[in-house]
Amino acid sequence: MAQSEKPTNSSQAQGQGPSPPLGPKDLIIAEIGIEKSFPKGSIIVRQGDSPESFYVVRKGKVKVFRLSEEGIRTDLTELGEGAYFGELAIVTGQPRTASVEAGEDTVLTEISREEFDILLDDNPPLARQIIKQLTQWLVEGDKRLEKQVVHQVKIREISWFDFALIAGLSVIFALVFNLYNDNALPLIQGLGGEPVKVISLDEARKLYNEQKLMVIDARKEGFSRLEHIKGAENFQAVFFDLMFPMFQFKLEQKQVTKDSPIFVYGGTMSRRFDLDLARDLMAKGYENVMVLGSDYDAWNKAFPVVKQPAKAPAAMHLGLAGLLEWIPLSIFLFMLIPSVRRSPYLSMFCRILLGVIFIQFALSKILRPAVFAMNVVDYQLMPSWGVNLWALALPWAELVAGLFLILGIRTRTAAIFIGGMNVMFIVGLVNAILQGYPINCGCVGETGEPVNWWKVLKNVAMLLMTVQIFFYDRLFVLDRGGFVWRETKI
């Protein structure tokens, strides 16, 4: 009889497999067993079945394969005329750990368990051949397992290059786009700009008490309403061009001239509102504009202040991304099911969902970096020198990482980036809630949802999705181990 067309070492793993062809000296198959025919595509034995028979391929070909819990098929080997399978399952008494289907119209000889036991007793050469084959499978199986483990390690390997790739692309795109953007931001706010006069806290308080000082609150309306110096006018730096004509009219009504002392406050850790507005007023010809030189966030301890209840900003519709943000909450339920939690198809779903959300959020920030920079300031966690750099680079990191997730490029590294951004955002949200800041999330330019615990929960859900991708993603992946496509077969 002919040798098996595709011998392999896979039989050890699946409990039945290819063997050298049987010769007439070993046993005379024609005298025992039942001859059966199977059309192409039919299942001969099924994974998990009780082993009741031993088979010899008389004509045609059969395919041996396994199915995982997630339904992923792994083709193990193909057997031709003269090969046999099923002996290992009978010897061990364990359920079959692989399925066999007819690769073409096939004729087999089926030998029952009882007949197989008699064959082994009456044919010592056959018994020795099976023992020899089992030993070979053990050795070759170990080699194959080692090769698969090495391959998986390469696929899951993360190096500094992966992080440098995403971070480098983000920074390069940010700098190039900012260079040609009509709304370009300086890399560091105020660097090389016109210096602003400074005044000490005591001097400002003295002029204020003498009613010789025009006081301007440069912060956003929500912060000004929460707490402001008594008698201060609110003039938001972010809307300077829009509000200046009306503000100029107010100054004329109060007989404030171009050389009158004007005190601008509103500095936070980011020192953004007061300096921006002061420079804008100086550009309009006001010569005596001043800000606090030190203790710029201590004005509420030195001046009489007016406090009002915080007023949350109106919720703005975030479009498709805002609706998609609710989907991750359902992931909590899926994570409770072990087979679903480990599913690569769930990873694929999470990748596409997170990619779409972060790409849409990123595009609005990229087009209006100055607005996003002011949103960064709202959280009062970023030092002044880092605000513009953060506002320029972060949206591009969201865009690049989102594209990598969708396209299957360095997905574990991209998931780490997305997860890291979620962690930072969660910290900012929790801090804003605890501090009572009247701000929105700033997810899409000047619009967004008010910060609240629902927003925190949605970001925790997205963080959980990145963890699932990190551990179980293996569909359509271009990674350090090469390109891997595992939809239904491995």
C-alpha positions as CSV (number, residue, x, y, z in Angstrom):
1,M,0.0,0.0,0.0
2,A,1.0,3.6,-0.6
3,Q,2.7,5.8,2.0
4,S,0.5,8.5,3.7
5,E,0.5,11.6,1.5
6,K,1.0,14.1,4.3
7,P,2.4,12.5,7.5
8,T,2.6,14.8,10.4
9,N,3.3,14.9,14.1
10,S,-0.1,16.3,15.0
11,S,-1.6,13.0,16.0
12,Q,-0.3,13.2,19.6
13,A,-2.3,16.4,20.1
14,Q,-5.6,15.1,18.7
15,G,-5.6,11.5,19.9
16,Q,-5.6,9.9,16.4
17,G,-3.5,10.5,13.4
18,P,-1.3,9.4,10.5
19,S,0.7,6.2,10.6
20,P,2.9,4.3,8.2
21,P,0.8,2.2,5.8
22,L,-0.1,-1.3,6.8
23,G,1.7,-4.2,5.0
24,P,0.5,-7.7,4.4
25,K,2.9,-9.0,7.0
26,D,1.4,-7.0,9.8
27,L,-2.3,-8.0,9.3
28,I,-4.7,-8.9,6.6
29,I,-7.3,-6.1,6.8
30,A,-9.5,-7.6,4.1
31,E,-10.4,-10.5,6.4
32,I,-11.8,-8.3,9.2
33,G,-13.6,-5.0,9.6
34,I,-16.4,-3.4,7.6
35,E,-15.8,-1.4,4.4
36,K,-17.6,2.0,4.4
37,S,-17.8,4.8,1.9
38,F,-17.9,8.5,2.8
39,P,-18.7,11.3,0.3
40,K,-16.5,14.4,0.2
41,G,-17.1,16.8,3.2
42,S,-18.8,14.2,5.4
43,I,-17.6,13.9,9.1
44,I,-16.2,10.4,9.8
45,V,-15.4,10.9,13.5
46,R,-16.2,13.9,15.6
47,Q,-14.1,15.6,18.3
48,G,-15.4,14.5,21.7
49,D,-16.9,11.2,20.5
50,S,-16.2,8.0,22.4
51,P,-13.6,5.9,20.5
52,E,-15.3,2.8,19.2
53,S,-13.4,2.1,16.0
54,F,-10.1,2.0,14.2
55,Y,-9.9,3.1,10.6
56,V,-7.7,2.3,7.6
57,V,-7.9,4.5,4.4
58,R,-8.5,2.3,1.4
59,K,-9.2,5.0,-1.2
60,G,-9.3,8.8,-1.2
61,K,-8.2,11.3,1.4
62,V,-9.3,12.4,4.9
63,K,-8.5,15.7,6.8
64,V,-7.9,15.8,10.5
65,F,-8.8,19.0,12.3
66,R,-9.6,20.5,15.7
67,L,-12.2,23.1,16.8
68,S,-11.6,25.4,19.7
69,E,-14.3,26.6,22.1
70,E,-14.5,29.8,20.1
71,G,-15.2,27.8,16.9
72,I,-11.7,28.4,15.4
73,R,-10.7,25.5,13.2
74,T,-7.1,24.2,13.1
75,D,-6.3,21.9,10.3
76,L,-3.7,19.3,11.5
77,T,-3.0,16.9,8.7
78,E,-4.2,15.1,5.6
79,L,-4.1,11.3,5.2
80,G,-4.0,9.2,2.0
81,E,-4.4,5.6,1.0
82,G,-2.8,3.1,3.3
83,A,-2.7,5.4,6.4
84,Y,-4.8,4.7,9.5
85,F,-6.2,6.7,12.4
86,G,-8.1,6.2,15.6
87,E,-5.7,3.8,17.4
88,L,-4.5,6.2,20.0
89,A,-8.0,7.1,21.3
90,I,-8.8,3.3,21.5
91,V,-5.5,2.6,23.4
92,T,-6.0,5.4,25.9
93,G,-9.8,5.1,26.2
94,Q,-10.1,8.9,26.0
95,P,-12.7,10.8,23.9
96,R,-11.5,11.8,20.5
97,T,-9.7,15.1,20.6
98,A,-10.0,15.8,16.9
99,S,-12.4,15.4,14.0
100,V,-11.9,13.7,10.7
101,E,-13.7,14.6,7.5
102,A,-13.5,13.1,4.0
103,G,-11.4,15.4,1.8
104,E,-12.8,13.6,-1.3
105,D,-14.9,10.6,-1.9
106,T,-13.3,8.1,0.5
107,V,-13.5,4.3,1.2
108,L,-12.4,3.2,4.7
109,T,-12.1,-0.1,6.6
110,E,-13.7,0.3,10.0
111,I,-12.5,-2.1,12.7
112,S,-14.3,-2.3,16.0
113,R,-12.5,-1.9,19.4
114,E,-12.9,-5.7,20.1
115,E,-11.4,-6.6,16.7
116,F,-8.6,-4.1,17.2
117,D,-7.7,-5.7,20.6
118,I,-7.6,-9.1,18.9
119,L,-5.3,-7.7,16.2
120,L,-2.9,-6.4,18.7
121,D,-2.8,-9.8,20.6
122,D,-2.3,-11.8,17.4
123,N,0.0,-9.4,15.6
124,P,3.1,-8.3,17.8
125,P,4.6,-6.5,14.8
126,L,1.6,-4.2,14.6
127,A,1.8,-3.6,18.4
128,R,5.5,-2.7,18.1
129,Q,4.8,-0.4,15.2
130,I,2.1,1.4,17.1
131,I,4.4,1.8,20.1
132,K,7.1,3.1,17.9
133,Q,4.8,5.6,16.2
134,L,3.5,6.9,19.6
135,T,7.0,7.5,20.7
136,Q,7.8,9.4,17.5
137,W,4.6,11.5,18.0
138,L,5.7,12.5,21.5
139,V,9.1,13.7,20.3
140,E,7.8,15.5,17.3
141,G,4.9,16.9,19.3
142,D,7.3,18.5,21.7
143,K,9.2,20.1,18.8
144,R,6.0,21.4,17.3
145,L,4.8,22.8,20.6
146,E,8.1,24.6,21.1
147,K,7.8,26.1,17.6
148,Q,4.2,27.3,18.2
149,V,5.2,28.8,21.6
150,V,8.1,30.7,20.0
151,H,5.8,32.0,17.3
152,Q,3.2,33.1,19.8
153,V,5.8,34.9,21.9
154,K,7.1,36.7,18.8
155,I,3.5,37.8,18.0
156,R,2.9,39.0,21.5
157,E,6.3,40.5,22.0
158,I,6.3,44.3,22.6
159,S,9.4,46.3,22.3
160,W,10.3,50.0,22.7
161,F,10.2,50.3,18.9
162,D,6.4,49.7,18.9
163,F,5.9,52.5,21.4
164,A,8.4,54.8,19.5
165,L,6.5,54.0,16.3
166,I,3.2,55.3,17.5
167,A,4.6,58.1,19.5
168,G,7.0,59.2,16.7
169,L,4.3,59.2,14.1
170,S,2.0,61.2,16.3
171,V,4.6,63.9,17.1
172,I,5.8,64.1,13.4
173,F,2.2,64.5,12.1
174,A,1.4,67.0,14.8
175,L,4.4,69.2,14.1
176,V,4.0,69.1,10.3
177,F,0.2,69.7,10.5
178,N,0.7,72.6,13.0
179,L,3.3,74.2,10.7
180,Y,0.8,74.5,7.9
181,N,-2.3,75.0,9.9
182,D,-4.0,78.5,9.9
183,N,-4.9,77.9,13.5
184,A,-1.3,76.9,14.5
185,L,-0.3,76.9,18.2
186,P,3.1,77.9,19.5
187,L,4.8,74.8,21.0
188,I,5.1,76.5,24.3
189,Q,2.5,79.2,25.1
190,G,4.0,82.7,25.5
191,L,7.6,81.6,24.6
192,G,9.1,84.6,22.8
193,G,5.9,86.6,23.2
194,E,5.5,90.1,24.5
195,P,6.2,90.2,28.3
196,V,3.3,91.1,30.5
197,K,3.6,93.5,33.4
198,V,3.3,91.8,36.8
199,I,2.0,93.1,40.1
200,S,2.3,91.8,43.6
201,L,-0.8,90.6,45.5
202,D,-0.4,93.4,48.0
203,E,-0.1,96.1,45.4
204,A,-3.1,94.8,43.5
205,R,-5.2,94.7,46.7
206,K,-4.1,98.3,47.6
207,L,-5.2,99.7,44.2
208,Y,-8.4,97.6,44.4
209,N,-9.3,99.2,47.8
210,E,-8.6,102.7,46.4
211,Q,-10.9,101.8,43.5
212,K,-8.2,102.6,41.0
213,L,-8.1,99.2,39.4
214,M,-10.2,97.7,36.6
215,V,-10.5,93.9,37.5
216,I,-11.1,91.4,34.8
217,D,-11.8,87.7,35.3
218,A,-10.4,85.9,32.3
219,R,-11.7,82.4,33.0
220,K,-14.6,80.7,31.4
221,E,-18.1,81.6,32.6
222,G,-18.6,78.5,34.7
223,F,-15.5,79.1,36.8
224,S,-16.2,82.8,37.1
225,R,-19.8,82.2,38.3
226,L,-18.5,79.7,40.9
227,E,-16.2,82.2,42.5
228,H,-14.9,85.7,41.4
229,I,-13.5,88.9,42.8
230,K,-16.3,91.3,43.7
231,G,-16.9,93.8,40.9
232,A,-14.9,91.9,38.3
233,E,-15.9,91.8,34.7
234,N,-15.9,88.4,33.1
235,F,-14.1,88.5,29.7
236,Q,-13.3,85.0,28.4
237,A,-10.0,84.8,26.6
238,V,-11.2,82.0,24.4
239,F,-13.9,84.3,22.9
240,F,-11.8,87.4,22.7
241,D,-12.4,88.4,19.1
242,L,-16.2,87.8,19.5
243,M,-16.6,89.6,22.8
244,F,-14.2,92.5,22.4
245,P,-16.6,95.1,20.9
246,M,-19.1,94.7,23.7
247,F,-16.3,94.6,26.3
248,Q,-14.7,97.8,24.9
249,F,-18.1,99.5,25.2
250,K,-18.2,98.5,28.9
251,L,-14.7,99.9,29.5
252,E,-15.8,103.3,27.9
253,Q,-18.9,103.4,30.1
254,K,-16.6,103.0,33.1
255,Q,-14.2,105.6,31.8
256,V,-11.4,103.2,31.5
257,T,-8.7,104.6,29.1
258,K,-5.9,103.0,27.2
259,D,-3.5,103.8,30.1
260,S,-5.7,102.9,33.0
261,P,-4.5,100.1,35.3
262,I,-6.2,96.8,34.3
263,F,-5.7,93.8,36.5
264,V,-6.3,90.4,34.8
265,Y,-6.6,87.3,37.0
266,G,-7.6,83.7,36.5
267,G,-4.3,82.0,36.5
268,T,-4.3,78.3,37.3
269,M,-1.6,75.7,37.3
270,S,-1.6,76.0,33.5
271,R,-1.4,79.9,33.7
272,R,-3.3,80.2,30.5
273,F,-6.4,82.5,30.9
274,D,-4.8,85.6,32.4
275,L,-1.7,85.7,30.2
276,D,-3.6,85.1,27.0
277,L,-6.2,87.8,27.7
278,A,-3.5,90.3,28.9
279,R,-1.6,89.9,25.7
280,D,-4.7,90.3,23.6
281,L,-5.6,93.5,25.4
282,M,-2.1,94.8,25.0
283,A,-2.4,94.1,21.3
284,K,-5.5,96.3,21.2
285,G,-3.5,99.3,22.7
286,Y,-4.1,99.0,26.4
287,E,-0.8,99.9,27.9
288,N,-1.2,99.2,31.6
289,V,-2.4,95.6,31.7
290,M,-1.0,93.5,34.6
291,V,-1.2,90.0,36.0
292,L,0.0,88.6,39.3
293,G,3.7,87.8,39.3
294,S,3.5,85.2,42.0
295,D,0.8,83.5,44.0
296,Y,-1.4,83.9,40.9
297,D,-3.9,81.4,42.2
298,A,-4.2,83.1,45.7
299,W,-6.4,86.0,44.6
300,N,-9.4,84.4,46.4
301,K,-7.7,84.8,49.7
302,A,-6.7,88.4,49.2
303,F,-9.8,90.0,47.7
304,P,-13.5,90.0,48.6
305,V,-15.1,87.3,46.5
306,V,-18.6,86.5,45.3
307,K,-19.6,82.8,45.3
308,Q,-22.5,81.3,43.5
309,P,-23.7,77.7,43.1
310,A,-21.9,75.8,40.3
311,K,-23.8,75.6,37.1
312,A,-23.0,72.6,34.9
313,P,-22.5,73.4,31.2
314,A,-25.2,72.3,28.8
315,A,-24.7,68.8,27.4
316,M,-23.8,68.9,23.7
317,H,-24.5,66.0,21.3
318,L,-21.3,64.2,20.4
319,G,-22.6,62.6,17.2
320,L,-21.8,59.0,16.3
321,A,-18.9,58.7,18.7
322,G,-21.1,59.9,21.6
323,L,-23.6,57.1,20.8
324,L,-20.9,54.5,20.4
325,E,-19.5,55.4,23.8
326,W,-22.5,53.7,25.5
327,I,-21.8,50.4,23.8
328,P,-18.7,49.6,26.0
329,L,-21.0,49.4,29.1
330,S,-22.5,46.2,27.7
331,I,-19.0,44.7,27.6
332,F,-19.2,44.3,31.3
333,L,-21.9,41.6,30.8
334,F,-19.9,39.8,28.1
335,M,-16.8,39.7,30.3
336,L,-18.7,37.6,32.8
337,I,-18.9,34.7,30.2
338,P,-15.4,33.0,30.1
339,S,-15.7,31.7,26.6
340,V,-16.8,35.2,25.3
341,R,-14.2,37.0,27.4
342,R,-11.4,35.0,25.7
343,S,-12.9,35.3,22.2
344,P,-10.8,36.8,19.5
345,Y,-14.0,37.9,17.8
346,L,-14.8,40.1,20.8
347,S,-11.3,41.5,20.5
348,M,-12.0,42.4,16.8
349,F,-15.2,44.1,17.8
350,C,-13.5,46.0,20.6
351,R,-10.7,47.1,18.2
352,I,-13.1,48.5,15.6
353,L,-15.4,50.2,18.1
354,L,-12.5,51.9,20.0
355,G,-10.8,52.8,16.7
356,V,-13.9,54.6,15.4
357,I,-14.6,56.4,18.7
358,F,-11.0,57.7,19.1
359,I,-10.6,58.6,15.4
360,Q,-13.8,60.7,15.4
361,F,-12.8,62.4,18.7
362,A,-9.2,63.0,17.4
363,L,-10.3,64.7,14.1
364,S,-12.2,67.6,15.8
365,K,-9.2,68.3,18.1
366,I,-6.7,68.2,15.3
367,L,-8.7,70.8,13.3
368,R,-9.0,73.2,16.4
369,P,-6.0,72.7,18.6
370,A,-6.4,76.1,20.4
371,V,-9.9,75.1,21.6
372,F,-8.6,71.7,22.8
373,A,-5.7,73.4,24.6
374,M,-8.3,75.5,26.6
375,N,-10.1,72.3,27.4
376,V,-6.9,70.8,28.8
377,V,-6.5,73.9,30.9
378,D,-10.0,73.3,32.4
379,Y,-8.8,70.2,34.2
380,Q,-6.1,72.2,35.9
381,L,-3.6,69.3,36.0
382,M,-1.2,70.3,33.2
383,P,1.7,72.8,33.7
384,S,1.7,75.8,31.3
385,W,4.8,74.6,29.3
386,G,3.1,71.3,28.5
387,V,-0.4,72.4,27.5
388,N,0.2,73.2,23.8
389,L,2.5,70.2,23.3
390,W,-0.2,68.0,24.8
391,A,-3.0,69.6,22.8
392,L,-1.0,69.1,19.5
393,A,0.3,65.6,20.1
394,L,-2.5,63.8,21.9
395,P,-5.2,64.0,19.1
396,W,-2.7,62.6,16.6
397,A,-1.8,59.7,19.1
398,E,-5.6,59.0,19.3
399,L,-5.8,59.0,15.5
400,V,-2.7,56.8,14.9
401,A,-3.6,54.3,17.7
402,G,-7.2,54.1,16.4
403,L,-6.1,53.4,12.9
404,F,-3.6,50.8,14.1
405,L,-6.4,49.0,16.0
406,I,-8.7,48.9,13.0
407,L,-6.0,47.9,10.5
408,G,-4.5,45.2,12.9
409,I,-1.1,46.9,13.1
410,R,0.7,46.5,16.5
411,T,-2.7,46.1,18.1
412,R,-1.4,45.3,21.6
413,T,0.8,48.4,21.6
414,A,-2.1,50.5,20.3
415,A,-4.3,49.1,23.0
416,I,-1.8,50.1,25.6
417,F,-1.8,53.7,24.2
418,I,-5.6,53.8,24.2
419,G,-5.7,52.3,27.7
420,G,-3.1,54.8,28.9
421,M,-5.1,57.7,27.5
422,N,-8.2,56.4,29.2
423,V,-6.5,56.1,32.5
424,M,-5.3,59.7,32.3
425,F,-8.8,60.9,31.3
426,I,-10.4,58.9,34.1
427,V,-8.0,60.6,36.6
428,G,-8.9,64.0,35.1
429,L,-12.6,63.3,35.3
430,V,-12.5,62.1,38.9
431,N,-10.5,65.1,39.9
432,A,-12.9,67.5,38.2
433,I,-15.9,65.8,39.8
434,L,-14.4,65.9,43.3
435,Q,-13.2,69.5,42.8
436,G,-16.6,70.5,41.4
437,Y,-15.3,72.1,38.2
438,P,-18.1,73.3,36.0
439,I,-16.7,71.9,32.8
440,N,-17.6,69.5,30.0
441,C,-15.4,66.7,28.9
442,G,-14.0,68.5,25.9
443,C,-14.1,65.4,23.9
444,V,-15.1,67.1,20.6
445,G,-13.7,70.6,20.4
446,E,-15.7,73.1,22.5
447,T,-18.6,70.7,22.9
448,G,-18.9,67.7,25.1
449,E,-20.8,66.1,27.9
450,P,-20.6,67.5,31.5
451,V,-18.2,65.6,33.6
452,N,-20.0,63.1,35.7
453,W,-19.8,59.5,37.0
454,W,-21.5,58.1,33.9
455,K,-18.6,59.6,31.9
456,V,-16.1,57.9,34.2
457,L,-18.0,54.5,33.9
458,K,-17.9,54.7,30.1
459,N,-14.2,55.3,30.1
460,V,-13.7,52.4,32.6
461,A,-15.6,50.2,30.1
462,M,-13.3,51.3,27.3
463,L,-10.3,50.6,29.5
464,L,-11.6,47.1,30.0
465,M,-11.9,46.6,26.3
466,T,-8.2,47.5,25.8
467,V,-7.3,44.9,28.4
468,Q,-9.3,42.3,26.5
469,I,-7.6,43.2,23.3
470,F,-4.2,43.0,25.0
471,F,-4.7,39.4,26.1
472,Y,-6.9,37.8,23.4
473,D,-6.5,39.6,20.1
474,R,-5.3,37.3,17.4
475,L,-7.5,38.0,14.4
476,F,-6.1,39.8,11.4
477,V,-3.0,41.0,13.1
478,L,0.2,42.4,11.6
479,D,2.7,42.2,14.5
480,R,6.3,41.5,15.4
481,G,5.8,37.8,14.6
482,G,4.5,38.5,11.1
483,F,1.0,38.7,9.6
484,V,-1.6,36.5,11.2
485,W,-5.0,35.8,9.9
486,R,-7.1,33.5,12.1
487,E,-10.8,33.9,11.3
488,T,-12.0,30.3,11.1
489,K,-8.8,28.4,10.5
490,I,-5.3,28.2,11.9
